């Protein structure tokens, strides 16, 4: 390097590094100074791919810059030409969420008055309440649930351990519960075990760790020892939807009286001369399946029919198909088929169609739970119905009662029979 350039680099390396991006610099001011000592500006990078050209000068400039930065401020950082960097402010960042103090200032009242209004305290005048609520609306204030939880110990959340949210009945349970919880200021967290008792246990632990205020349970297995052991340890308020637990586990419950709908169905079908009944039942370890099998056997026996054939397995179309095929292969085969749920029904109808069975000429079909498109099924079916949305809302009501200090209680609701149109 010529002495003049060496001197320039030594004198102005720091200034050059703040205005020039390495390795191919383009700062007009810097190169004007270089040219003033008789060195021509090198070709741009794209023009010197084949040889070094004036790049040794640039290499030395960059090396000088890197050396100086390494010895003064540690590892080199990449610079971007003509970019202005703001110096971080030493002031702490303030939350953009309007605070209760700002509401109080806006309303011209004390913070404690805002707190009483927002918590629904009775000892608040209508004038005070209106002033606070107007301020809340004006600034867009929202409660900080995390802070409120730290003060009160309540999370304003409820967990729902559901057997399968893909089942329209369970979805309606959740919709009914959520509507009431929403009005009461609670959020509903929903899980789905897919019929797996191990996932029941997993979600029970998960919701307990989240410190939910209560749980609604529609378990995949009522008698799983691990699930029962955990429930015995919990102090969280519980509400069951068509499930039962041992007496030592306190829980409210909404129970369906499956016998009322089944008794009416059997009376109608036995009156038409049917004596051979079969049931494609759902999961054997939950109350609906157990109650349906018990009620159907009792009603058919009382009507003078033959012993009922019941096969229980998962709530699935596969079970509906394979079990219905086995019933059709029996001799004599049943003339009335009860189907234990809409998920099972899809498989049962496929089996009947494949075997050319006519409904109702060759076999009557009665299914449990009527869903949105049930009225459009052809040929039409008979239904044993219940109100799943109402059951979910009632379970939420029972849980809210426990939040207010009431003891758990059980409510039994009826089912009904809708015969197939003739």
Secondary structure by P-SEA (a helix, b strand, c coil): ccaaaaaaaaacaaaaaacccccccccaaaaaaaaccccccccccccccccccaaaaaaaaaaaaaaaaaacccbbbbbbccbbbbcccccccccccccaaaaaaaacccaaaaaaaaaccccccaaaaaaaaaaaaaaccccaaaaaaaacccccbbbbbccccccaaaaaaaaaaaaaaaaabbbbbbbbccccaaaaaaaaaaaaaacccbbbbbccccccaaaaaaaaacccbbbbccccccccccccbbbbcaaaaaaaaaaaaaaacccbbbbbccccccaaaaaaaaaaaaaaaaacccbbbbbbccccaaaaaaaaaaaaaccccccbbbbccaaaaaaaaaaaaaacccccccbbbbbccccccccccccbbbbbcccaaaaaaaaaaaaaaaaaccccbbbbbbbbbbcccc
